Every structure is written in structure tokens, then in C-alpha cells.
Amino acid sequence: MEYKGSFKFEKLIIWQKAMDLAEEVYDVSKKFPKDEIYNLTSQIRRSSDSIALNIAEGSVGQTNPEQIRFIGYASRSLAEVVTCLHKSKRRMYIEEPEFEKLYSDCFNLMNMIIGFKNKIK
């Protein structure tokens, strides 16, 4: 389906990358044990989704200070994802190559978010 209009945030590469990251996290977390469904699985999925959600919310009709606040929420959610990745690796739910790929994606996205935040100021 093609949309005629677009929201400002849809053009942001950080939003696009955050959307991609959340889908990758979702796919990886499908392999987590059933007893983690209400714990680590839920947490990593919610925090990864929250990154793009906060980027979008901050970019719609917000002042610069408000947008910076929501970008801050996005970076905090990204830090949660990284911590969940470490926990997942320690519990042997993901293997080293998966961890390294997602960790690298998180690191790159964090740098992009910081750059975007500094550009807003």
C-alpha cells in the first residue's frame, strides 16, 4: 500500500533504523524460553518498540526542548535494549554472532540519536 502523504518522522533515518531494530529484536526474541514471555521477552520488545515511538512522538508538533526530551527517552530505551541483549547472551538465549550484530546496530543507532539531538539544540 502506498501512502500519498507522510509524517515528518517517517523521513528520519533514526526512526527508520529504530523501526528495523525493533523488528530484528522481535525476531530474535521469538527463540527465548516460554518462561521469559512476561519478563525478558516482553521487556526487550517493549523497549525496542519504544525507541521509534518516542522519536515519532517527539517530532510531531513539538518545540525543540520537547523534541530533545523525547529523543532522550528514545536513547534510554535503547540502553534498555542493550542491557536486555547482554542478559539474553548471559542466559544463552542468543549466540555471539546475533549479539554482536544487534549490539553493533544499537551502537550505531545511539550515535545517530546523539548526533540528531545535538543538531536540534
TAQUI-V14318 format. One record per helix or strand. SS is the DSSP state (~ for helix, > for strand). FROM is the first residue (numbers start at 0). LEN is the number of residues. Records with the same first field share a line. If there is no record, write none. Layout:
# TAQUI-V14318
SS: FROM-LEN + FROM-LEN
This chain:
# TAQUI-V14318
~: 7-4 + 12-17 + 33-3 + 39-20 + 63-27 + 95-25
